[in-house]
């Protein structure tokens, strides 16, 4: 099977072995206050809305529509730009292994210089008696992004690379442990993203 059309990463930069850089936020250069803020936003009160303490994107001031001022496509564009124009591929399928391979994110030895990600997006499909199939998203692309980042943080599947980049890895639960996302982005963008999302300043202040 082929990966998602139009998503391929080819470069001549030296690849690194990421395995030895697996570490939590406590090993990062973030201050204690920044670590608390990152954990609060991406895990405890994640926009992915996976816990009772979560704060929805709507409460943050973003609407689940195509509004040109506060719709999710606007938010996604701002997030992408703030993370070195990260290339994000959202895949509505049962596997993302071929797209991960095409984007040079499948192995432990990867290019660590260019921001990019491949994410499995939750979906349903419907078919009729003419064998026509329609695929529907069960979550927005932005929620998908924050869900995978939240899971990577919570399960300790984060890699702090020496060039200031950070790799998030999420895996499906169960015996297979199949990779459901890998996201490589600048560590500094994590703080910028909080500012972008929290346009209504509803996130509790760190104490």
C-alpha positions as CSV (number, residue, x, y, z in Angstrom):
1,X,0.0,0.0,0.0
2,X,1.1,3.6,-0.7
3,X,1.2,6.4,1.8
4,X,-0.8,9.6,1.5
5,X,-0.3,11.3,-1.8
6,X,1.7,14.5,-1.7
7,X,3.5,13.7,1.5
8,X,7.1,12.8,1.2
9,X,10.3,14.0,2.9
10,X,13.6,13.9,1.1
11,X,16.6,15.8,2.2
12,X,20.4,15.5,2.4
13,X,20.7,16.5,6.1
14,X,22.5,14.1,8.4
15,X,20.2,11.7,10.2
16,X,20.4,11.0,13.9
17,X,19.4,8.0,16.1
18,X,16.6,9.4,18.2
19,X,16.4,6.4,20.6
20,X,19.0,7.8,23.0
21,X,17.2,11.1,23.3
22,X,14.0,9.8,24.8
23,X,13.3,12.0,27.8
24,X,10.5,13.8,29.6
25,X,10.1,17.5,30.1
26,X,12.0,17.4,33.3
27,X,15.2,16.8,31.2
28,X,14.5,19.8,29.0
29,X,15.8,23.4,29.1
30,X,12.4,24.7,30.1
31,X,12.1,26.3,33.5
32,X,10.1,24.7,36.2
33,X,7.3,27.3,35.7
34,X,7.3,26.6,31.9
35,X,7.2,22.8,32.5
36,X,4.2,23.3,34.8
37,X,2.5,25.5,32.2
38,X,3.2,23.0,29.4
39,X,1.8,20.0,31.4
40,X,-1.2,22.0,32.5
41,X,-2.1,22.9,28.9
42,X,-1.1,19.8,26.9
43,X,-2.1,17.2,29.5
44,X,-4.3,18.3,32.4
45,X,-6.4,20.8,30.4
46,X,-5.7,19.5,26.9
47,X,-7.8,20.9,24.1
48,X,-8.2,17.3,23.0
49,X,-10.9,17.1,25.8
50,X,-9.8,13.8,27.2
51,X,-10.2,14.6,30.9
52,X,-12.7,16.2,33.2
53,X,-10.4,19.2,33.6
54,X,-10.0,19.8,29.8
55,X,-10.8,23.2,28.3
56,X,-12.5,23.0,24.9
57,X,-11.2,25.0,21.9
58,X,-14.6,26.7,22.0
59,X,-13.9,28.0,25.5
60,X,-10.5,29.1,24.3
61,X,-12.3,31.3,21.7
62,X,-12.2,29.1,18.6
63,X,-15.2,27.8,16.8
64,X,-15.6,24.4,15.0
65,X,-16.3,26.0,11.6
66,X,-14.6,27.8,8.8
67,X,-15.0,31.3,10.1
68,X,-12.2,33.5,8.8
69,X,-11.6,35.0,12.2
70,X,-11.9,32.2,14.7
71,X,-12.6,29.0,12.8
72,X,-10.4,26.0,13.2
73,X,-8.7,26.4,9.8
74,X,-7.4,29.8,11.0
75,X,-6.1,28.2,14.2
76,X,-4.4,25.4,12.3
77,X,-2.7,27.8,10.0
78,X,-1.4,29.9,13.0
79,X,-0.1,26.7,14.7
80,X,1.7,25.5,11.5
81,X,3.4,28.9,10.9
82,X,4.5,29.1,14.6
83,X,6.2,25.7,14.3
84,X,8.5,26.4,11.3
85,X,5.7,25.8,8.9
86,X,5.4,22.2,10.0
87,X,4.1,19.8,7.4
88,X,1.2,17.8,9.0
89,X,-0.4,14.8,7.3
90,X,-3.7,13.7,8.9
91,X,-4.6,10.1,7.8
92,X,-8.0,8.6,8.2
93,X,-7.0,5.0,7.9
94,X,-6.2,2.0,10.1
95,X,-2.5,2.4,9.6
96,X,0.0,5.2,8.8
97,X,3.1,3.0,8.4
98,X,3.6,3.8,4.7
99,X,3.1,7.6,5.2
100,X,5.5,7.5,8.1
101,X,8.1,5.8,5.9
102,X,7.6,8.4,3.1
103,X,8.0,11.2,5.6
104,X,11.1,9.7,7.1
105,X,9.5,9.2,10.5
106,X,9.2,5.4,10.5
107,X,12.5,4.5,12.0
108,X,14.8,5.4,14.9
109,X,17.2,7.1,12.5
110,X,15.6,10.1,11.0
111,X,16.2,13.6,9.7
112,X,15.7,15.8,12.8
113,X,16.0,19.2,11.0
114,X,12.6,19.7,9.4
115,X,9.3,20.0,11.2
116,X,6.7,17.4,10.1
117,X,4.2,15.0,11.4
118,X,2.0,12.1,10.4
119,X,-1.1,11.6,12.6
120,X,-3.9,9.0,12.5
121,X,-7.2,10.8,12.6
122,X,-10.3,9.2,14.1
123,X,-12.9,8.5,11.5
124,X,-16.0,6.5,10.6
125,X,-17.1,5.3,7.2
126,X,-20.4,4.5,5.5
127,X,-21.1,2.5,2.5
128,X,-24.3,1.7,0.5
129,X,-25.4,-1.2,-1.7
130,X,-23.6,0.3,-4.7
131,X,-20.4,-0.1,-2.8
132,X,-19.9,3.6,-2.6
133,X,-17.9,4.5,0.5
134,X,-17.8,7.8,2.4
135,X,-15.2,8.6,5.1
136,X,-16.2,11.0,7.9
137,X,-14.0,12.6,10.5
138,X,-14.9,11.9,14.1
139,X,-12.6,14.7,15.3
140,X,-11.2,18.0,13.9
141,X,-7.6,18.1,12.7
142,X,-6.6,20.4,15.5
143,X,-8.2,18.2,18.1
144,X,-6.4,15.2,16.6
145,X,-3.1,17.1,16.8
146,X,-3.5,17.9,20.5
147,X,-4.8,14.4,21.3
148,X,-1.6,12.8,20.0
149,X,0.6,15.3,21.8
150,X,-1.3,14.8,25.0
151,X,-0.9,11.0,24.8
152,X,2.8,11.3,24.0
153,X,3.4,13.5,27.0
154,X,1.2,11.4,29.3
155,X,2.9,8.1,28.3
156,X,6.4,9.4,28.3
157,X,6.9,9.0,24.5
158,X,8.8,12.2,23.9
159,X,12.3,12.8,22.5
160,X,14.4,15.9,23.3
161,X,16.7,16.3,20.4
162,X,20.0,18.3,20.6
163,X,19.1,20.7,17.9
164,X,16.1,22.1,19.8
165,X,13.5,19.9,18.1
166,X,11.1,17.6,20.0
167,X,9.6,14.3,18.7
168,X,6.2,13.2,20.0
169,X,5.2,9.6,19.5
170,X,1.8,8.1,20.2
171,X,0.8,4.5,20.0
172,X,-2.4,2.6,20.0
173,X,-3.4,0.9,23.2
174,X,-3.5,-2.9,23.3
175,X,-1.1,-5.6,22.4
176,X,-0.1,-4.2,19.0
177,X,1.3,-0.9,20.2
178,X,1.0,0.3,16.6
179,X,2.4,3.9,16.1
180,X,-0.6,6.2,15.6
181,X,1.4,9.5,15.3
182,X,4.9,11.0,15.1
183,X,5.3,14.7,15.3
184,X,8.6,16.5,15.0
185,X,8.6,20.2,15.9
186,X,10.6,22.9,17.6
187,X,10.4,22.8,21.4
188,X,10.0,26.5,21.6
189,X,6.8,26.4,19.6
190,X,5.1,24.5,22.4
191,X,4.9,27.7,24.5
192,X,3.9,29.8,21.4
193,X,1.1,27.4,20.7
194,X,-0.4,28.0,24.2
195,X,-0.5,31.8,23.5
196,X,-2.1,31.2,20.1
197,X,-4.8,28.8,21.4
198,X,-5.6,30.7,24.6
199,X,-7.0,33.8,22.9
200,X,-9.5,34.4,25.6
201,X,-6.9,34.0,28.4
202,X,-8.9,31.3,30.2
203,X,-6.0,29.1,31.2
204,X,-5.3,29.4,34.9
205,X,-2.2,31.3,35.8
206,X,0.7,29.2,37.1
207,X,1.3,29.7,40.8
